[in-house]
Amino acid sequence: MRLNEKYSTTIKEAAKKYFGVNTTVYLFGSRVDDSKKGGDIDLYIEPEGKDDLLKKKLKMLAELHKILGEQKIDIVIKRSDSLNYIEEVARSEGKLL
C-alpha cells in the first residue's frame, strides 16, 4: 500500500469526524499496488449515517487538502444497502484503513 502513516491516520480521523465514529474507510485503486507509481488517492467510505453525505464529503475533502496538500483525492460513498460495481471492487480489492 502506497500511503504513509500520516496520510492514513489523517484520512481515518477526517472520515470519522465527518461521517461518524463507526465509519469504515478503504483505500483502493493504484495506491494499493506497491509496484505502481503515482496515482490519485481513491477512498471508499461506508458512513455511519446517510444524512448530508455530499456536504460531509466536501468538508472532508477540504480538510484533507488543507492538511495533506493538493493531492488528487476521489471519494466514493456507500449510499444504499446494495453495492454497485465500483463499491464491490473497492471492498474486495481495497485495503481497510
TAQUI-V153515 format. One record per residue. N is the residue number from 0. SS is DSSP state (helix for helix, strand for strand, loop for the rest). PHI is phi in radians with two decimals (NA if undefined). D_LAST is the distance of its C-alpha to the last C-alpha in whole Angstrom. Layout:
n = <N	N>
ss = <SS	SS>
phi = <PHI	PHI>
d_last = <D_LAST	D_LAST>
This chain:
n = <0	1	2	3	4	5	6	7	8	9	10	11	12	13	14	15	16	17	18	19	20	21	22	23	24	25	26	27	28	29	30	31	32	33	34	35	36	37	38	39	40	41	42	43	44	45	46	47	48	49	50	51	52	53	54	55	56	57	58	59	60	61	62	63	64	65	66	67	68	69	70	71	72	73	74	75	76	77	78	79	80	81	82	83	84	85	86	87	88	89	90	91	92	93	94	95	96>
ss = <loop	loop	loop	loop	helix	helix	helix	helix	helix	helix	helix	helix	helix	helix	helix	helix	helix	helix	helix	loop	loop	loop	loop	strand	strand	strand	strand	strand	helix	helix	helix	helix	loop	loop	loop	loop	loop	loop	loop	loop	strand	strand	strand	strand	strand	strand	loop	loop	loop	loop	loop	loop	helix	helix	helix	helix	helix	helix	helix	helix	helix	helix	helix	helix	helix	helix	helix	helix	loop	loop	loop	loop	strand	strand	strand	strand	strand	loop	loop	loop	loop	loop	loop	loop	helix	helix	helix	helix	helix	helix	helix	helix	helix	loop	strand	strand	loop>
phi = <NA	-1.73	-2.59	-1.27	-1.07	-1.06	-1.09	-1.03	-1.13	-1.06	-1.12	-1.07	-1.11	-1.14	-1.08	-1.20	-1.10	-1.61	-1.96	1.95	-1.16	-1.65	-1.26	-1.95	-2.27	-2.04	-1.65	-2.44	1.54	-1.14	-1.21	-1.39	-1.60	-1.15	-1.45	-1.64	-1.97	1.09	1.67	-1.42	-1.70	-1.75	-2.11	-2.04	-2.05	-1.86	-1.30	-1.19	-2.17	-2.03	-1.51	0.91	-1.09	-1.14	-1.05	-1.15	-1.06	-1.14	-1.14	-1.12	-1.05	-1.07	-1.14	-1.09	-1.13	-1.15	-1.46	-1.65	1.58	-1.34	-1.72	-1.40	-2.17	-1.97	-2.13	-1.91	-2.00	-1.18	-1.98	-2.49	-1.28	-1.64	-1.64	-1.54	-1.02	-1.09	-1.19	-1.09	-1.11	-1.03	-1.29	-1.42	-1.84	-1.42	-1.97	-1.21	-1.55>
d_last = <10	12	10	11	10	12	10	6	8	10	8	7	10	12	11	12	15	16	15	15	13	13	11	8	6	6	7	10	14	15	12	11	15	16	19	19	20	19	18	16	12	12	10	10	10	12	14	16	19	21	23	23	20	21	22	19	17	20	19	16	17	20	18	15	18	20	18	16	20	21	18	18	15	15	14	15	15	16	19	21	21	22	19	21	20	18	16	17	16	12	12	14	13	9	6	4	0>
